[in-house]
């Protein structure tokens, strides 16, 4: 599944265009590698590092969602690997 679509379906971003903006900005790492293309492939077991709400989140993809469902359903598709770490000078509020 495309990275931007996963972020939107998993309810990590409010809109798909916001997910695309974050990815294009080079703010995301996929399996430790910087990613700047929206079509990067996400699969179960992928580790995504991304800035959200003034903190850095590290998540592991548990399953690929078929749709953008309710929040409780969306949370079943990923697991937080660490507690979110505040971004110094938290000016990025994605």
C-alpha positions in Angstrom: 0.0 0.0 0.0 1.2 3.5 -0.7 2.6 5.3 2.3 0.4 8.4 2.1 -2.7 6.2 1.8 -1.7 4.1 4.9 -1.2 7.3 7.0 -4.7 8.4 6.0 -6.4 5.1 6.4 -4.7 4.5 9.8 -6.0 7.9 10.9 -2.5 9.2 11.5 -3.3 12.3 9.4 -6.7 14.0 8.9 -6.4 14.2 5.1 -4.6 12.3 2.4 -3.2 15.6 1.1 -1.7 16.3 4.5 -0.1 12.9 4.4 1.3 13.6 1.0 2.7 17.0 2.2 4.5 15.3 5.1 6.0 12.6 2.9 7.1 15.0 0.2 8.7 17.2 2.8 11.1 14.4 3.7 9.9 14.2 7.3 9.3 10.4 7.3 11.6 7.4 7.5 10.5 4.0 6.4 12.5 1.1 7.8 15.2 3.6 8.8 15.5 5.2 5.3 14.4 8.7 4.5 11.4 8.7 2.2 10.1 11.6 0.0 7.8 9.8 -2.5 4.2 9.1 -1.7 4.1 5.8 -3.5 6.7 4.2 -1.1 5.4 0.7 -0.4 4.2 -0.1 3.2 3.7 -3.7 4.2 3.1 -5.5 7.5 6.3 -5.3 9.6 7.4 -1.9 8.1 8.6 0.6 10.7 7.6 4.2 10.1 9.1 7.2 11.9 7.1 10.4 11.5 6.5 13.7 13.2 2.9 14.2 14.5 1.4 16.8 16.9 4.8 18.1 18.0 6.4 14.7 18.7 8.2 12.0 16.8 6.3 8.7 16.6 7.8 5.3 15.7 5.2 2.8 14.6 5.2 -0.7 13.2 2.6 -1.7 10.6 0.7 -4.7 11.9 -1.8 -5.0 9.0 -2.9 -3.1 5.9 -6.3 -1.5 6.2 -8.9 -1.8 3.4 -10.6 1.4 4.2 -10.5 4.5 6.5 -12.7 3.1 9.2 -13.4 4.2 12.8 -10.5 5.2 15.0 -10.6 2.0 17.1 -10.4 -0.1 13.9 -7.6 2.1 12.6 -5.4 1.6 15.7 -5.4 -2.2 15.1 -3.3 -1.7 12.0 -0.2 -0.3 13.7 1.6 -0.4 17.0 3.6 2.4 18.7 7.1 1.0 19.3 8.2 3.9 21.6 6.5 6.6 23.5 6.3 9.8 21.4 9.4 12.0 21.8 8.8 15.7 21.8 10.4 17.7 19.0 12.8 20.3 20.1 11.3 23.7 19.2 8.1 22.0 18.2 7.2 24.3 15.3 6.2 21.3 13.2 2.6 20.5 14.0 1.4 18.1 11.4 
